[in-house]
Amino acid sequence: MKKVLTAILVLVLVLSLSFSVLAAPANFISSPSTEEAPGLVSGTNVSEDCVAQLIITAYAERDELPAEIRALLEEAYKMITEAGDLSELNAKVKEIAEKMGLDMKDLAVSHLFDISTTDCDGHADHGHFDVTLSADTLHNFVCLLHYYNGEWRIVENAQVTNNGEHLEFDEDEFSPFAIVVSTDTPDTGDNMDIVLFAALMVLSGAAVVFFWMKSRKENN
């Protein structure tokens, strides 16, 4: 009996720890440690002198990056989580939110990722790229932030296209980016992890009570 109770309590503890790992940190809608990078639909370089290609790397895959780029991505993450709200990264975020009729408390980052170039033949000037990304949160898109030279700026030309499936913008410098979205939307089932965790906790508690009562009856 004691072994059964111990096993149940261990299960509850493991589930609790797992849930805390998956929980979203401040100013994120989900944990960037588990989030995949946006998909690269196209990254066309308009320069005739450079054939560089784009590489998209999620925060979760930052260990694959060179140390300097990884440090920038981690610096960007720290600034997002430590901000009271996202307007502290760039004041224009609040202006955009107000124009859209959104409250700052309803804004969060859905994707934090790095964009870098490769196959650029050893020169720094790649020309600018016309970039198209895909992500499952673009229907709630607010703005695209770019962490460059130690500060966050708004990518002014970023726009959602293809019925909310694609994010298009042009850029000639690359480093960490963050997609800002609104969380003020109807529940679409994204809280399923929380519901599942709560259900497991209830079932585990019920099991503990059941076996405790059964043990008392046997002892009596």
Contacts in CASP RR format, 6 or more apart in sequence:
PFRMAT RR
TARGET T0000
AUTHOR 0000-0000-0000
METHOD contacts of the structure
MODEL  1
MKKVLTAILVLVLVLSLSFSVLAAPANFISSPSTEEAPGLVSGTNVSEDC
VAQLIITAYAERDELPAEIRALLEEAYKMITEAGDLSELNAKVKEIAEKM
GLDMKDLAVSHLFDISTTDCDGHADHGHFDVTLSADTLHNFVCLLHYYNG
EWRIVENAQVTNNGEHLEFDEDEFSPFAIVVSTDTPDTGDNMDIVLFAAL
MVLSGAAVVFFWMKSRKENN
1 211 0 8 1.000
1 215 0 8 1.000
4 211 0 8 1.000
5 208 0 8 1.000
5 211 0 8 1.000
5 212 0 8 1.000
8 204 0 8 1.000
8 205 0 8 1.000
8 207 0 8 1.000
8 208 0 8 1.000
8 211 0 8 1.000
9 208 0 8 1.000
11 204 0 8 1.000
12 200 0 8 1.000
12 201 0 8 1.000
12 204 0 8 1.000
12 205 0 8 1.000
15 197 0 8 1.000
15 200 0 8 1.000
15 201 0 8 1.000
15 204 0 8 1.000
16 201 0 8 1.000
19 193 0 8 1.000
19 194 0 8 1.000
19 197 0 8 1.000
21 31 0 8 1.000
21 33 0 8 1.000
22 30 0 8 1.000
22 31 0 8 1.000
22 34 0 8 1.000
22 193 0 8 1.000
23 31 0 8 1.000
24 30 0 8 1.000
24 31 0 8 1.000
24 108 0 8 1.000
25 31 0 8 1.000
25 32 0 8 1.000
25 81 0 8 1.000
26 80 0 8 1.000
26 81 0 8 1.000
26 82 0 8 1.000
26 83 0 8 1.000
26 84 0 8 1.000
27 80 0 8 1.000
27 81 0 8 1.000
27 83 0 8 1.000
27 84 0 8 1.000
27 85 0 8 1.000
27 86 0 8 1.000
27 108 0 8 1.000
27 109 0 8 1.000
28 80 0 8 1.000
28 81 0 8 1.000
28 108 0 8 1.000
28 109 0 8 1.000
28 110 0 8 1.000
28 112 0 8 1.000
29 108 0 8 1.000
29 109 0 8 1.000
29 110 0 8 1.000
29 137 0 8 1.000
29 181 0 8 1.000
29 183 0 8 1.000
30 110 0 8 1.000
32 58 0 8 1.000
32 59 0 8 1.000
32 60 0 8 1.000
32 77 0 8 1.000
32 109 0 8 1.000
32 111 0 8 1.000
32 112 0 8 1.000
33 59 0 8 1.000
33 60 0 8 1.000
34 60 0 8 1.000
35 58 0 8 1.000
35 59 0 8 1.000
35 60 0 8 1.000
35 110 0 8 1.000
35 111 0 8 1.000
35 112 0 8 1.000
36 58 0 8 1.000
36 60 0 8 1.000
37 56 0 8 1.000
37 57 0 8 1.000
37 58 0 8 1.000
37 61 0 8 1.000
37 111 0 8 1.000
37 113 0 8 1.000
38 56 0 8 1.000
38 111 0 8 1.000
38 113 0 8 1.000
38 133 0 8 1.000
38 134 0 8 1.000
38 135 0 8 1.000
38 167 0 8 1.000
38 179 0 8 1.000
39 56 0 8 1.000
39 133 0 8 1.000
39 134 0 8 1.000
39 135 0 8 1.000
40 54 0 8 1.000
40 56 0 8 1.000
40 131 0 8 1.000
40 132 0 8 1.000
40 133 0 8 1.000
41 132 0 8 1.000
41 133 0 8 1.000
41 134 0 8 1.000
41 166 0 8 1.000
42 130 0 8 1.000
42 131 0 8 1.000
42 132 0 8 1.000
43 53 0 8 1.000
43 54 0 8 1.000
43 129 0 8 1.000
43 130 0 8 1.000
43 131 0 8 1.000
43 132 0 8 1.000
44 129 0 8 1.000
44 130 0 8 1.000
45 51 0 8 1.000
45 52 0 8 1.000
45 126 0 8 1.000
45 127 0 8 1.000
45 128 0 8 1.000
45 129 0 8 1.000
46 127 0 8 1.000
46 128 0 8 1.000
46 129 0 8 1.000
46 130 0 8 1.000
47 125 0 8 1.000
47 126 0 8 1.000
47 127 0 8 1.000
47 128 0 8 1.000
49 123 0 8 1.000
49 125 0 8 1.000
50 120 0 8 1.000
50 121 0 8 1.000
50 123 0 8 1.000
50 125 0 8 1.000
50 126 0 8 1.000
50 127 0 8 1.000
51 119 0 8 1.000
51 120 0 8 1.000
51 121 0 8 1.000
52 117 0 8 1.000
52 118 0 8 1.000
52 119 0 8 1.000
52 120 0 8 1.000
52 121 0 8 1.000
52 126 0 8 1.000
53 117 0 8 1.000
53 118 0 8 1.000
53 119 0 8 1.000
54 115 0 8 1.000
54 116 0 8 1.000
54 117 0 8 1.000
54 129 0 8 1.000
54 131 0 8 1.000
54 174 0 8 1.000
55 115 0 8 1.000
55 116 0 8 1.000
55 117 0 8 1.000
55 118 0 8 1.000
56 113 0 8 1.000
56 114 0 8 1.000
56 115 0 8 1.000
56 133 0 8 1.000
57 64 0 8 1.000
57 65 0 8 1.000
57 73 0 8 1.000
57 113 0 8 1.000
57 114 0 8 1.000
57 115 0 8 1.000
57 116 0 8 1.000
58 111 0 8 1.000
58 112 0 8 1.000
58 113 0 8 1.000
59 73 0 8 1.000
59 77 0 8 1.000
59 112 0 8 1.000
59 113 0 8 1.000
59 114 0 8 1.000
62 70 0 8 1.000
62 73 0 8 1.000
62 74 0 8 1.000
62 114 0 8 1.000
63 70 0 8 1.000
65 73 0 8 1.000
65 114 0 8 1.000
65 116 0 8 1.000
69 114 0 8 1.000
69 116 0 8 1.000
69 175 0 8 1.000
72 114 0 8 1.000
72 147 0 8 1.000
72 175 0 8 1.000
72 176 0 8 1.000
73 112 0 8 1.000
73 113 0 8 1.000
73 114 0 8 1.000
73 176 0 8 1.000
75 147 0 8 1.000
75 150 0 8 1.000
76 112 0 8 1.000
76 147 0 8 1.000
76 152 0 8 1.000
76 176 0 8 1.000
76 178 0 8 1.000
77 112 0 8 1.000
79 89 0 8 1.000
79 147 0 8 1.000
79 152 0 8 1.000
80 86 0 8 1.000
80 89 0 8 1.000
80 109 0 8 1.000
80 112 0 8 1.000
80 178 0 8 1.000
83 89 0 8 1.000
85 104 0 8 1.000
85 105 0 8 1.000
85 107 0 8 1.000
86 93 0 8 1.000
86 104 0 8 1.000
86 107 0 8 1.000
86 108 0 8 1.000
86 109 0 8 1.000
86 145 0 8 1.000
86 180 0 8 1.000
87 93 0 8 1.000
87 94 0 8 1.000
87 97 0 8 1.000
87 104 0 8 1.000
89 145 0 8 1.000
89 152 0 8 1.000
90 145 0 8 1.000
90 151 0 8 1.000
90 152 0 8 1.000
90 153 0 8 1.000
90 154 0 8 1.000
92 143 0 8 1.000
92 154 0 8 1.000
93 104 0 8 1.000
93 107 0 8 1.000
93 142 0 8 1.000
93 143 0 8 1.000
93 145 0 8 1.000
93 154 0 8 1.000
93 180 0 8 1.000
94 104 0 8 1.000
96 142 0 8 1.000
96 143 0 8 1.000
96 154 0 8 1.000
97 103 0 8 1.000
97 104 0 8 1.000
97 107 0 8 1.000
97 142 0 8 1.000
100 142 0 8 1.000
100 182 0 8 1.000
102 142 0 8 1.000
102 182 0 8 1.000
102 184 0 8 1.000
103 184 0 8 1.000
106 182 0 8 1.000
106 183 0 8 1.000
106 184 0 8 1.000
107 142 0 8 1.000
107 180 0 8 1.000
107 181 0 8 1.000
107 182 0 8 1.000
107 183 0 8 1.000
108 180 0 8 1.000
108 181 0 8 1.000
108 183 0 8 1.000
109 145 0 8 1.000
109 178 0 8 1.000
109 179 0 8 1.000
109 180 0 8 1.000
109 181 0 8 1.000
110 135 0 8 1.000
110 137 0 8 1.000
110 140 0 8 1.000
110 179 0 8 1.000
110 180 0 8 1.000
110 181 0 8 1.000
111 135 0 8 1.000
111 137 0 8 1.000
111 177 0 8 1.000
111 178 0 8 1.000
111 179 0 8 1.000
112 176 0 8 1.000
112 177 0 8 1.000
112 178 0 8 1.000
113 176 0 8 1.000
113 177 0 8 1.000
113 178 0 8 1.000
114 174 0 8 1.000
114 175 0 8 1.000
114 176 0 8 1.000
114 177 0 8 1.000
115 131 0 8 1.000
115 171 0 8 1.000
115 174 0 8 1.000
115 175 0 8 1.000
115 177 0 8 1.000
116 174 0 8 1.000
116 175 0 8 1.000
117 126 0 8 1.000
117 174 0 8 1.000
120 126 0 8 1.000
126 172 0 8 1.000
127 172 0 8 1.000
128 170 0 8 1.000
128 171 0 8 1.000
128 172 0 8 1.000
129 170 0 8 1.000
129 171 0 8 1.000
129 172 0 8 1.000
130 168 0 8 1.000
130 170 0 8 1.000
131 168 0 8 1.000
131 169 0 8 1.000
131 170 0 8 1.000
131 171 0 8 1.000
132 161 0 8 1.000
132 166 0 8 1.000
132 167 0 8 1.000
132 168 0 8 1.000
133 166 0 8 1.000
133 167 0 8 1.000
133 168 0 8 1.000
134 165 0 8 1.000
134 166 0 8 1.000
134 167 0 8 1.000
135 167 0 8 1.000
135 179 0 8 1.000
137 179 0 8 1.000
137 181 0 8 1.000
138 160 0 8 1.000
138 164 0 8 1.000
138 165 0 8 1.000
138 166 0 8 1.000
138 167 0 8 1.000
138 179 0 8 1.000
138 181 0 8 1.000
139 160 0 8 1.000
139 164 0 8 1.000
140 181 0 8 1.000
140 182 0 8 1.000
140 183 0 8 1.000
140 185 0 8 1.000
141 160 0 8 1.000
141 164 0 8 1.000
141 167 0 8 1.000
141 179 0 8 1.000
141 180 0 8 1.000
141 181 0 8 1.000
142 180 0 8 1.000
142 181 0 8 1.000
142 182 0 8 1.000
143 154 0 8 1.000
143 155 0 8 1.000
143 158 0 8 1.000
143 180 0 8 1.000
144 154 0 8 1.000
144 155 0 8 1.000
144 158 0 8 1.000
144 167 0 8 1.000
144 169 0 8 1.000
144 177 0 8 1.000
144 178 0 8 1.000
144 179 0 8 1.000
144 180 0 8 1.000
145 152 0 8 1.000
145 153 0 8 1.000
145 154 0 8 1.000
145 155 0 8 1.000
145 177 0 8 1.000
145 178 0 8 1.000
145 179 0 8 1.000
145 180 0 8 1.000
146 152 0 8 1.000
146 153 0 8 1.000
146 154 0 8 1.000
146 155 0 8 1.000
146 171 0 8 1.000
146 173 0 8 1.000
146 175 0 8 1.000
146 176 0 8 1.000
146 177 0 8 1.000
147 175 0 8 1.000
147 176 0 8 1.000
147 177 0 8 1.000
147 178 0 8 1.000
148 173 0 8 1.000
148 175 0 8 1.000
152 178 0 8 1.000
155 169 0 8 1.000
155 171 0 8 1.000
155 177 0 8 1.000
157 169 0 8 1.000
157 170 0 8 1.000
158 167 0 8 1.000
158 168 0 8 1.000
158 169 0 8 1.000
159 167 0 8 1.000
159 168 0 8 1.000
159 169 0 8 1.000
160 166 0 8 1.000
160 167 0 8 1.000
160 168 0 8 1.000
161 167 0 8 1.000
161 168 0 8 1.000
167 179 0 8 1.000
END
